[in-house]
Amino acid sequence: MPTAKPRLQTIVEQETYEKVKYICQKEDRSESQLVKIMIKKYLEDYEDQNGSINIQKTLNMGDNHGTINM
């Protein structure tokens, strides 16, 4: 089902990808769901160490329709 949520795209080493796939199978999750959890955990850890990140609601993403290619 299509979504209007922003998307992140990345390129990883083959070994990293295989490990993510392995965890997905073990936890019965999609790759997208697992990576979303990993990103949230990283952000929580970052904010615990560095303080809260306050993002303005009017963040201008330009003409990329909310998609950030990394």
TALINRA-V70842 format. One record per pair of residues at least 6 apart in sequence whose C-alpha atoms are under 7 Angstrom apart, sorted by the first residue. I is the first residue (numbers start at 1). J is the second residue. D is the distance in whole Angstrom. If there is no record, write none. Layout:
[[I	J	D] [I	J	D]]
//
This chain:
[[6	66	5] [6	67	5] [7	66	7] [7	67	5] [7	68	6] [8	67	6] [8	68	5] [8	69	6] [8	70	7] [9	68	7] [9	69	5] [9	70	6] [10	69	7] [10	70	5] [21	31	7] [24	30	6] [24	31	6] [24	34	7] [47	53	7]]
//
